[in-house]
């Protein structure tokens, strides 16, 4: 192949395959290296590289060879010194240099040998691009033409010359697709296969309905309306719960559109599948009521026992078949939408059950005297229903009132029982030291085989074991290998354990209490023991000191409350009243009178005491108080 032909072929590949230029160049250069090795029989250990000029299409091959001085034994691996010095002027015999080794007719040989390698590299690049593109499209809607319909499913031609497979279980039941029909589907999964990416499509998944709603309803796309839940039976019916994220927005109306134009477009795309749009509500009872629509609900009673969330839905006699739906379809979709197990009953059936509960439970009858008074009337109405006699609307109202009273009271009793059980558990847990729940079971000191049985049963801490022994003793006794002796060993081991008491919280020092509180404490009737009398004498002395200081500061208008707000330095002022005689002043010269606040450990409170300055001969000098 001439160089000009090579350049034309290169440009044609770039344009046709729509690939990156460097990807094609790298593929051709790798193919040239393979072609050279095959043409001359070069070893794989020899370094060989090829360079392609994209402008002219010229291909140059370079190989690493050993420099020899006189004669070559193998021209594939050796080069003369003169030729080597054209590439590297400092080359010496024995050196390794990379020199041009393009064969004379390499263009023709390369074209024949490298064609398959180039095509393979291009296919790999195409597959890689397809894989990256459709992995980004996973969960989104794509459009394509039906290329084949067979027993495995439908093959759909997509963008980038990719093919997607729609299995039979992902088709809408009853929908017949023909060759060259344009269809839309959601990308479920993209896997890397040997012959390119395997793209699994679906029109039956609920996410297909979700994406259609996003495309048709701008409020959903922009986040003003939010899809809370979707339950769907493809080709038959679907329920969608929506809510508004902004006030003043009608989410159901936004999805339906004016005269139903928005929802009708989706129904047509889904092969006339009926779609119920309901408004999501935070209250489960209200939410379930709307999910059962179009049937009218008389009452919803929730029961959440041991994780089994059950909702009993009561409807009128004429609404029972509508609430259940064909083959139970409406009830199934409502249960999937809400996440509650739904039990639908007619009004007379629910009233019969309520009557049986009331008559079989004496405590419940005592709680509901009004309902007990209605029993004869309810029995008469139910008897008329059993005889297929007509029942008036007023009698249906009475049945509803009776049933509602009994069911709501039953729910209250269950809630109170659950609350009492929680309180009992909390009280039992409070009896166990908190440190026990942090102590590993291996520190309990039980026998080894008992420890292994408890560990296999899921016990990890001493606290867990102590709690179960208090709350459910039979639970531990019921374990395989645990008998009376084992229980005795466990109880003795737990009784021998000691747990560190929690550190007491730091208590803030109380503010100095007023003297009035001390007086009030004194007048309390206490037994006249010597210790009490001693404490009373100390309190009187402290009170006397406070009163003296109050009198001394009365001239300045200082009250008792202000006294305790003053700083200690204020109590250390020199006292020298003007009305004292000169002799007294002379005797008291150099003496200072002060009051200090101290905490009396025996009394457990802050008291005021008189302090005098020590003399020069006291230990510590004259400035210590």
C-alpha positions as CSV (number, residue, x, y, z in Angstrom):
1,X,0.0,0.0,0.0
2,X,1.4,3.3,-1.0
3,X,1.8,6.0,1.6
4,X,-0.9,8.0,0.0
5,X,-3.3,5.1,0.2
6,X,-2.3,4.6,3.8
7,X,-3.1,8.2,4.6
8,X,-6.5,7.9,2.9
9,X,-7.4,4.8,4.9
10,X,-6.3,6.5,8.1
11,X,-8.5,9.5,7.5
12,X,-11.5,7.3,6.5
13,X,-11.3,5.4,9.8
14,X,-11.2,8.6,11.8
15,X,-14.2,10.0,10.0
16,X,-16.3,6.7,9.9
17,X,-15.7,5.5,13.4
18,X,-15.8,8.9,15.1
19,X,-13.0,8.0,17.4
20,X,-10.3,10.0,19.0
21,X,-7.2,10.5,16.8
22,X,-4.7,9.4,19.3
23,X,-6.7,6.1,19.9
24,X,-6.5,5.2,16.2
25,X,-2.8,6.2,16.0
26,X,-1.9,4.1,19.0
27,X,-3.8,1.1,17.5
28,X,-2.0,1.5,14.1
29,X,1.4,1.8,15.7
30,X,0.8,-1.3,17.8
31,X,-0.3,-3.2,14.7
32,X,2.9,-2.0,12.8
33,X,5.1,-3.5,15.6
34,X,3.2,-6.8,15.3
35,X,3.6,-6.8,11.6
36,X,7.3,-6.1,11.7
37,X,7.9,-8.9,14.2
38,X,6.0,-11.3,12.0
39,X,7.7,-10.1,8.8
40,X,11.3,-10.4,9.9
41,X,10.8,-13.0,12.7
42,X,12.1,-10.7,15.5
43,X,12.2,-11.8,19.0
44,X,9.7,-10.5,21.5
45,X,12.5,-9.6,23.8
46,X,13.8,-7.1,21.3
47,X,12.6,-3.6,21.8
48,X,10.6,-2.4,18.7
49,X,8.5,0.7,18.2
50,X,6.7,2.3,15.3
51,X,5.9,5.9,14.5
52,X,3.0,7.0,12.3
53,X,2.8,10.4,10.7
54,X,-0.9,11.1,10.5
55,X,-0.4,13.9,7.9
56,X,1.5,11.8,5.3
57,X,0.6,8.3,6.5
58,X,4.4,7.4,6.6
59,X,5.2,4.5,9.0
60,X,8.7,4.2,10.4
61,X,9.8,1.2,12.5
62,X,12.7,1.4,15.0
63,X,14.5,-1.5,16.6
64,X,17.1,-1.9,19.2
65,X,20.3,-3.5,17.9
66,X,23.9,-4.3,19.0
67,X,26.8,-2.3,17.5
68,X,29.4,-4.4,15.7
69,X,32.6,-3.1,14.1
70,X,33.2,-5.2,10.9
71,X,30.6,-7.7,9.9
72,X,27.1,-8.6,10.9
73,X,26.0,-12.1,11.8
74,X,22.3,-11.3,12.1
75,X,21.0,-8.0,10.7
76,X,17.8,-8.3,12.7
77,X,19.8,-7.8,16.0
78,X,23.1,-6.2,14.8
79,X,24.1,-2.9,13.2
80,X,27.4,-1.7,11.8
81,X,29.4,1.0,13.7
82,X,29.1,3.5,10.9
83,X,25.3,3.2,10.7
84,X,25.0,3.4,14.5
85,X,27.1,6.6,14.7
86,X,24.7,8.3,12.4
87,X,22.2,8.0,15.2
88,X,24.6,8.2,18.1
89,X,28.0,9.7,17.3
90,X,29.5,8.3,20.6
91,X,28.4,4.7,19.9
92,X,31.0,2.1,20.5
93,X,31.1,-1.6,19.6
94,X,29.0,-3.6,22.0
95,X,26.6,-0.8,22.7
96,X,22.8,-1.0,22.1
97,X,21.3,1.7,19.9
98,X,17.8,2.2,18.5
99,X,18.0,2.5,14.7
100,X,15.5,2.7,11.9
101,X,14.7,-0.8,10.6
102,X,11.7,-0.3,8.2
103,X,11.7,-3.1,5.6
104,X,11.6,-2.1,1.9
105,X,8.1,-3.4,1.1
106,X,6.7,-2.8,4.6
107,X,3.7,-0.8,3.4
108,X,2.2,-3.8,1.6
109,X,3.1,-6.3,4.4
110,X,1.8,-3.9,7.0
111,X,-1.5,-3.5,5.2
112,X,-2.1,-7.2,5.0
113,X,-0.9,-8.1,8.5
114,X,-2.2,-5.1,10.5
115,X,-5.7,-4.9,9.1
116,X,-7.1,-7.4,11.6
117,X,-5.3,-5.8,14.6
118,X,-6.5,-2.3,13.7
119,X,-10.1,-3.5,13.4
120,X,-9.9,-5.3,16.7
121,X,-8.4,-2.2,18.5
122,X,-11.1,0.0,16.9
123,X,-13.9,-2.4,18.1
124,X,-12.4,-2.4,21.6
125,X,-12.4,1.4,21.6
126,X,-16.1,1.5,20.4
127,X,-17.1,-0.9,23.1
128,X,-15.3,1.1,25.8
129,X,-17.1,4.3,24.6
130,X,-20.5,2.4,24.6
131,X,-19.9,1.0,28.1
132,X,-19.1,4.5,29.6
133,X,-22.0,6.2,27.8
134,X,-24.7,3.7,28.9
135,X,-23.3,3.3,32.4
136,X,-24.1,7.0,32.7
137,X,-27.6,6.4,31.3
138,X,-28.4,3.7,33.9
139,X,-31.8,4.4,35.4
140,X,-32.7,6.8,32.6
141,X,-35.0,6.4,29.7
142,X,-33.5,5.7,26.2
143,X,-35.2,5.4,22.8
144,X,-34.5,2.9,20.1
145,X,-35.9,0.8,17.2
146,X,-37.0,-2.8,17.5
147,X,-34.5,-5.0,15.5
148,X,-35.5,-8.5,16.5
149,X,-38.2,-10.3,18.4
150,X,-37.4,-13.8,19.6
151,X,-38.0,-16.2,22.5
152,X,-35.4,-14.6,24.7
153,X,-36.9,-11.1,24.4
154,X,-36.7,-8.1,22.2
155,X,-33.5,-6.6,20.7
156,X,-33.5,-2.8,20.4
157,X,-31.0,-0.8,18.5
158,X,-29.8,2.2,20.5
159,X,-27.4,5.1,20.0
160,X,-23.7,4.6,19.2
161,X,-24.6,1.4,17.3
162,X,-25.3,-0.4,20.6
163,X,-27.9,-3.0,21.1
164,X,-30.2,-3.4,24.2
165,X,-32.1,-6.5,25.3
166,X,-35.6,-6.3,26.8
167,X,-36.3,-9.7,28.5
168,X,-39.9,-11.1,28.3
169,X,-40.4,-10.4,32.0
170,X,-39.6,-6.7,31.5
171,X,-42.2,-6.2,28.8
172,X,-45.6,-4.8,29.5
173,X,-48.0,-7.7,29.4
174,X,-50.4,-7.6,26.4
175,X,-48.1,-5.2,24.5
176,X,-47.1,-6.4,21.0
177,X,-44.0,-4.7,19.5
178,X,-43.2,-5.1,15.8
179,X,-40.0,-4.7,13.8
180,X,-38.8,-1.1,13.3
181,X,-41.2,0.2,16.0
182,X,-39.7,3.0,18.0
183,X,-40.0,2.3,21.8
184,X,-38.8,3.9,25.0
185,X,-37.5,2.0,28.0
186,X,-35.5,2.5,31.1
187,X,-31.9,1.2,31.4
188,X,-32.0,-1.4,34.2
189,X,-28.4,-2.7,34.1
190,X,-25.2,-2.4,32.0
191,X,-22.8,-5.4,32.1
192,X,-19.5,-5.9,30.3
193,X,-19.7,-8.8,27.9
194,X,-17.3,-10.5,25.6
195,X,-19.0,-9.0,22.5
196,X,-19.6,-5.6,23.9
197,X,-21.8,-4.1,26.7
198,X,-24.9,-6.0,27.6
199,X,-27.7,-3.4,28.1
200,X,-30.8,-4.7,29.9
201,X,-33.9,-2.6,29.2
202,X,-37.3,-2.6,31.0
203,X,-40.8,-1.1,30.4
204,X,-42.3,-3.0,33.4
205,X,-40.2,-1.5,36.2
206,X,-41.7,1.2,38.4
207,X,-38.7,3.4,37.6
208,X,-40.0,3.6,34.0
209,X,-43.2,5.2,35.4
210,X,-41.2,7.5,37.6
211,X,-39.1,8.8,34.7
212,X,-42.2,9.2,32.5
213,X,-43.7,11.4,35.3
214,X,-40.6,13.4,35.5
215,X,-40.6,14.0,31.7
216,X,-44.3,14.9,31.6
217,X,-44.7,16.9,34.8
218,X,-42.3,19.9,35.1
219,X,-43.2,20.3,38.8
220,X,-41.7,16.9,39.5
221,X,-38.6,17.5,37.5
222,X,-37.9,20.8,39.3
223,X,-38.6,19.3,42.8
224,X,-41.8,21.3,43.5
225,X,-43.7,18.0,43.6
226,X,-42.1,14.9,45.1
227,X,-42.9,11.2,44.3
228,X,-43.1,9.5,47.6
229,X,-43.9,5.9,46.6
230,X,-44.9,3.9,43.5
231,X,-46.6,0.5,43.3
232,X,-47.2,-1.0,39.9
233,X,-48.6,-4.1,38.2
234,X,-47.5,-3.5,34.6
235,X,-50.2,-3.2,32.0
236,X,-53.0,-3.3,34.6
237,X,-52.8,-0.6,37.3
238,X,-50.4,1.6,39.2
239,X,-50.6,3.8,42.3
240,X,-48.4,6.8,42.8
241,X,-48.2,8.8,46.1
242,X,-47.0,12.4,45.7
243,X,-46.6,15.4,48.0
244,X,-45.8,19.1,47.5
245,X,-42.5,20.6,48.8
246,X,-44.0,24.1,48.7
247,X,-47.2,25.5,50.2
248,X,-50.1,26.3,47.9
249,X,-49.3,23.5,45.4
250,X,-51.8,20.8,44.5
251,X,-49.5,17.8,43.8
252,X,-52.3,15.6,42.4
253,X,-53.6,18.3,40.1
254,X,-50.1,19.0,38.8
255,X,-49.6,15.3,37.9
256,X,-53.0,14.9,36.3
257,X,-52.9,18.2,34.3
258,X,-55.6,20.2,32.7
259,X,-58.4,17.8,31.6
260,X,-56.0,14.9,32.4
261,X,-53.7,15.7,29.4
262,X,-50.5,14.9,31.3
263,X,-51.6,11.6,32.8
264,X,-53.2,10.5,29.6
265,X,-49.9,10.8,27.7
266,X,-48.3,8.4,30.3
267,X,-51.3,6.0,30.2
268,X,-50.9,5.8,26.4
269,X,-47.2,5.1,26.6
270,X,-47.9,2.3,29.2
271,X,-50.5,0.5,26.9
272,X,-53.6,1.9,28.7
273,X,-52.4,1.1,32.2
274,X,-54.7,2.7,34.8
275,X,-52.8,5.1,37.1
276,X,-54.1,6.4,40.5
277,X,-52.5,9.5,41.8
278,X,-53.0,10.1,45.5
279,X,-51.7,12.6,48.0
280,X,-49.1,11.3,50.5
281,X,-49.9,12.0,54.2
282,X,-47.7,11.7,57.3
283,X,-50.6,10.1,59.3
284,X,-50.6,6.4,58.3
285,X,-54.4,6.2,58.8
286,X,-55.1,9.0,56.4
287,X,-52.5,7.7,54.0
288,X,-54.0,4.3,53.9
289,X,-57.5,5.8,53.5
290,X,-56.3,7.6,50.3
291,X,-54.4,4.5,49.1
292,X,-57.6,2.4,49.1
293,X,-59.3,4.9,46.8
294,X,-61.5,4.9,44.8
295,X,-63.3,3.0,47.6
296,X,-64.8,5.0,50.5
297,X,-63.4,4.0,53.9
298,X,-65.4,3.9,57.1
299,X,-62.5,3.5,59.5
300,X,-58.8,2.5,59.7
301,X,-57.4,0.8,62.8
302,X,-53.6,0.3,63.1
303,X,-51.8,-2.4,65.0
304,X,-48.0,-2.5,65.2
305,X,-47.3,-5.6,67.3
306,X,-43.8,-7.1,67.2
307,X,-42.9,-5.3,64.0
308,X,-45.9,-6.6,62.1
309,X,-47.7,-3.5,61.0
310,X,-51.3,-4.3,60.2
311,X,-54.0,-2.0,59.2
312,X,-57.7,-3.1,59.5
313,X,-59.7,-1.1,56.9
314,X,-63.5,-1.1,57.4
315,X,-65.6,-0.2,54.4
316,X,-69.3,-0.2,53.6
317,X,-71.1,-3.2,52.1
318,X,-71.3,-1.5,48.7
319,X,-67.6,-0.6,48.8
320,X,-66.1,-4.0,49.7
321,X,-65.5,-5.3,46.2
322,X,-64.2,-1.9,45.0
323,X,-61.7,-1.7,47.9
324,X,-60.4,-5.2,47.3
325,X,-60.3,-4.9,43.5
326,X,-60.2,-7.5,40.8
327,X,-58.3,-10.5,42.3
328,X,-57.3,-8.4,45.2
329,X,-55.3,-6.0,43.0
330,X,-56.4,-2.7,44.7
331,X,-55.6,-4.1,48.2
332,X,-52.2,-5.4,47.0
333,X,-51.1,-2.1,45.4
334,X,-52.3,-0.2,48.5
335,X,-50.2,-2.5,50.7
336,X,-47.1,-2.1,48.6
337,X,-47.6,1.7,48.4
338,X,-48.0,2.2,52.2
339,X,-45.8,-0.6,53.5
340,X,-48.6,-1.8,55.8
341,X,-50.3,-5.2,55.7
342,X,-53.9,-4.3,54.9
343,X,-56.9,-6.3,56.1
344,X,-60.2,-5.2,54.5
345,X,-63.5,-5.9,56.2
346,X,-67.1,-5.0,55.6
347,X,-68.9,-3.0,58.3
348,X,-71.1,-5.9,59.4
349,X,-68.1,-8.2,59.5
350,X,-66.2,-5.8,61.6
351,X,-69.2,-5.2,63.9
352,X,-69.6,-9.0,64.4
353,X,-65.9,-9.2,65.4
354,X,-66.2,-6.3,67.8
355,X,-69.3,-7.8,69.4
356,X,-67.4,-11.1,70.0
357,X,-64.4,-9.2,71.5
358,X,-66.7,-7.3,73.8
359,X,-68.7,-10.3,75.0
360,X,-65.5,-12.4,75.5
361,X,-63.6,-9.8,77.5
362,X,-65.1,-8.8,80.9
363,X,-62.5,-6.1,81.5
364,X,-63.3,-4.5,78.1
365,X,-67.0,-4.6,78.9
366,X,-66.4,-2.8,82.2
367,X,-64.6,-0.1,80.3
368,X,-67.3,0.4,77.7
369,X,-70.7,0.6,79.5
370,X,-72.2,2.6,76.6
371,X,-71.2,-0.1,74.1
372,X,-72.6,-2.8,76.3
373,X,-76.0,-1.0,76.3
374,X,-76.0,-1.1,72.5
375,X,-75.4,-4.9,72.3
376,X,-79.1,-5.9,72.0
377,X,-79.6,-3.4,69.2
378,X,-76.4,-4.6,67.4
379,X,-77.5,-8.2,67.7
380,X,-80.8,-7.4,66.2
381,X,-79.2,-5.6,63.3
382,X,-76.8,-8.4,62.6
383,X,-79.7,-10.9,62.7
384,X,-81.5,-8.9,60.1
385,X,-78.4,-8.9,57.9
386,X,-78.1,-12.7,58.3
387,X,-81.7,-13.1,57.2
388,X,-81.0,-10.8,54.2
389,X,-83.6,-8.3,55.4
390,X,-83.0,-4.6,54.5
391,X,-81.0,-2.5,56.9
392,X,-81.6,1.2,57.2
393,X,-78.9,3.9,57.0
394,X,-79.4,4.7,60.7
395,X,-78.8,1.1,61.6
396,X,-75.6,1.1,59.5
397,X,-74.6,4.3,61.5
398,X,-75.2,2.5,64.7
399,X,-73.0,-0.5,63.6
400,X,-70.3,1.9,62.7
401,X,-70.4,3.8,66.1
402,X,-70.4,0.5,68.0
403,X,-67.5,-1.0,66.1
404,X,-65.5,2.3,66.3
405,X,-65.9,2.5,70.1
406,X,-64.8,-1.1,70.7
407,X,-61.9,-1.0,68.2
408,X,-60.5,2.3,69.5
409,X,-60.7,1.1,73.1
410,X,-58.9,-2.1,72.1
411,X,-56.1,-0.1,70.5
412,X,-55.9,2.0,73.7
413,X,-55.7,-1.1,75.9
414,X,-52.9,-2.5,73.7
415,X,-51.0,0.8,73.8
416,X,-51.3,0.9,77.6
417,X,-50.1,-2.7,77.9
418,X,-47.1,-2.0,75.7
419,X,-46.3,1.1,77.7
420,X,-46.5,-0.8,80.9
421,X,-44.2,-3.5,79.4
422,X,-41.7,-0.8,78.5
423,X,-41.8,0.7,81.9
424,X,-41.3,-2.8,83.5
425,X,-38.3,-3.4,81.2
426,X,-36.9,0.1,82.1
427,X,-37.3,-0.6,85.9
428,X,-35.6,-4.0,85.6
429,X,-32.8,-2.5,83.7
430,X,-32.4,0.2,86.3
431,X,-31.8,-2.5,88.9
432,X,-28.8,-3.7,87.0
433,X,-25.5,-1.7,87.4
434,X,-24.6,0.1,84.2
435,X,-21.1,-1.3,84.4
436,X,-22.6,-4.8,83.9
437,X,-23.6,-4.0,80.3
438,X,-19.9,-3.0,79.6
439,X,-18.5,-6.2,81.2
440,X,-17.7,-9.0,78.8
441,X,-19.3,-12.3,79.5
442,X,-16.0,-14.1,79.9
443,X,-15.5,-12.1,83.1
444,X,-18.7,-13.6,84.7
445,X,-16.8,-16.6,86.0
446,X,-19.2,-19.3,84.8
447,X,-18.1,-22.7,83.8
448,X,-16.5,-23.1,80.4
449,X,-19.2,-25.2,78.8
450,X,-21.9,-22.9,80.1
451,X,-20.0,-19.9,78.8
452,X,-19.9,-21.6,75.3
453,X,-23.7,-22.2,75.4
454,X,-24.4,-18.6,76.3
455,X,-22.1,-17.3,73.7
456,X,-23.7,-19.3,71.0
457,X,-27.1,-18.0,72.2
458,X,-25.9,-14.5,71.5
459,X,-25.0,-13.3,75.0
460,X,-22.0,-10.9,74.9
461,X,-22.1,-9.0,78.2
462,X,-22.9,-9.8,81.8
463,X,-25.7,-7.2,81.8
464,X,-27.6,-9.0,79.0
465,X,-27.5,-12.2,81.0
466,X,-28.6,-10.5,84.3
467,X,-31.4,-8.7,82.5
468,X,-32.8,-11.9,80.9
469,X,-32.6,-13.8,84.2
470,X,-34.7,-11.0,85.8
471,X,-37.2,-10.5,82.9
472,X,-37.4,-14.0,81.3
473,X,-35.8,-16.7,83.4
474,X,-37.3,-19.4,81.2
475,X,-35.5,-18.0,78.2
476,X,-32.1,-18.9,79.7
477,X,-33.4,-22.2,81.2
478,X,-34.8,-23.1,77.8
479,X,-31.3,-23.1,76.1
480,X,-30.0,-26.5,75.1
481,X,-27.6,-27.8,77.7
482,X,-28.8,-25.4,80.5
483,X,-30.4,-27.1,83.5
484,X,-31.0,-26.4,87.2
485,X,-27.4,-26.9,88.1
486,X,-26.2,-24.6,85.3
487,X,-28.7,-21.9,86.4
488,X,-27.4,-22.3,90.0
489,X,-23.8,-21.9,88.7
490,X,-24.8,-18.7,86.8
491,X,-26.6,-17.2,89.7
492,X,-23.7,-17.9,92.1
493,X,-21.2,-16.5,89.7
494,X,-23.2,-13.3,89.1
495,X,-23.8,-12.9,92.8
496,X,-20.0,-13.0,93.4
497,X,-19.3,-10.2,90.9
498,X,-18.8,-6.6,92.1
499,X,-19.2,-3.6,89.9
500,X,-17.4,-0.3,90.3
501,X,-19.8,2.5,91.4
502,X,-20.1,5.4,89.0
503,X,-18.1,8.4,89.9
504,X,-20.3,11.1,91.6
505,X,-20.9,14.1,89.5
506,X,-19.1,17.3,90.6
507,X,-21.5,19.3,92.8
508,X,-21.2,23.1,92.7
509,X,-20.6,24.9,95.9
510,X,-23.8,26.4,97.2
511,X,-24.0,30.1,97.7
512,X,-23.9,31.4,101.3
513,X,-27.3,30.9,102.9
514,X,-29.1,33.7,104.6
515,X,-29.3,33.8,108.4
516,X,-33.1,33.6,108.2
517,X,-32.8,30.0,106.8
518,X,-30.5,29.1,109.7
519,X,-33.1,30.4,112.2
520,X,-35.7,28.4,110.5
521,X,-33.5,25.3,110.8
522,X,-33.1,25.9,114.5
523,X,-36.8,25.9,115.3
524,X,-37.3,22.5,113.7
525,X,-38.2,19.8,116.3
526,X,-35.2,17.6,116.8
527,X,-34.3,15.2,119.5
528,X,-32.1,16.9,122.1
529,X,-29.0,14.7,121.8
530,X,-25.6,16.1,123.0
531,X,-24.4,16.3,119.4
532,X,-27.5,18.3,118.4
533,X,-27.0,20.6,121.3
534,X,-23.4,21.1,120.4
535,X,-24.4,22.0,116.8
536,X,-27.1,24.4,118.1
537,X,-24.5,26.2,120.3
538,X,-22.2,26.7,117.3
539,X,-25.1,28.0,115.2
540,X,-26.0,30.5,117.9
541,X,-22.4,31.8,118.1
542,X,-22.3,32.2,114.4
543,X,-25.6,34.0,114.4
544,X,-24.4,36.3,117.2
545,X,-21.3,37.3,115.1
546,X,-23.5,38.1,112.1
547,X,-25.9,40.2,114.2
548,X,-23.0,42.2,115.7
549,X,-21.6,42.9,112.3
550,X,-25.0,43.9,111.1
551,X,-25.3,46.4,114.0
552,X,-21.9,47.8,113.3
553,X,-22.7,48.5,109.6
554,X,-26.2,49.7,110.3
555,X,-25.0,53.3,110.3
556,X,-23.9,53.0,106.7
557,X,-27.3,51.4,105.8
558,X,-25.9,48.0,104.9
559,X,-28.5,45.3,105.0
560,X,-28.1,41.6,105.7
561,X,-28.4,40.6,102.0
562,X,-25.8,43.2,101.0
563,X,-23.5,41.9,103.7
564,X,-23.1,38.5,102.0
565,X,-22.6,40.2,98.6
566,X,-19.6,42.2,99.8
567,X,-16.1,41.1,99.2
568,X,-14.0,39.6,102.1
569,X,-11.7,42.6,102.0
570,X,-14.5,44.8,103.1
571,X,-14.8,43.0,106.4
572,X,-11.1,43.6,107.2
573,X,-11.4,47.4,107.8
574,X,-10.0,48.9,111.1
575,X,-12.8,49.6,113.7
576,X,-12.4,52.8,115.7
577,X,-15.7,54.3,116.8
578,X,-15.7,58.0,117.6
579,X,-17.7,57.7,120.9
580,X,-14.9,55.6,122.5
581,X,-12.8,57.2,125.2
582,X,-9.2,58.1,124.6
583,X,-8.1,55.4,127.1
584,X,-10.0,52.8,125.1
585,X,-8.5,54.1,121.9
586,X,-5.1,53.9,123.5
587,X,-5.7,50.3,124.7
588,X,-7.0,49.3,121.3
589,X,-4.1,51.0,119.4
590,X,-2.6,48.7,116.9
591,X,-5.4,46.2,117.2
592,X,-7.7,45.3,114.3
593,X,-11.1,43.7,114.3
594,X,-12.2,41.6,111.3
595,X,-14.8,39.1,110.2
596,X,-14.0,36.2,107.7
597,X,-16.4,33.8,106.0
598,X,-15.5,30.1,106.6
599,X,-17.0,26.8,105.8
600,X,-17.8,24.8,109.0
601,X,-17.4,21.1,108.3
602,X,-19.4,20.0,111.3
603,X,-22.3,22.4,110.6
604,X,-22.1,21.8,106.8
605,X,-22.6,25.5,106.0
606,X,-20.7,28.8,105.7
607,X,-20.4,30.9,108.9
608,X,-18.9,34.3,109.9
609,X,-16.1,34.3,112.5
610,X,-14.1,37.1,114.2
611,X,-10.4,37.0,113.5
612,X,-7.5,38.9,115.2
613,X,-4.1,39.7,113.8
614,X,-1.4,37.6,115.4
615,X,1.5,39.3,117.1
616,X,5.0,39.6,115.8
617,X,6.1,36.6,117.9
618,X,3.5,34.3,116.2
619,X,4.7,31.9,113.5
620,X,4.5,33.3,110.0
621,X,4.9,37.0,110.8
622,X,2.3,39.7,111.2
623,X,0.4,39.5,107.9
624,X,-1.2,36.1,108.3
625,X,-4.9,35.9,109.3
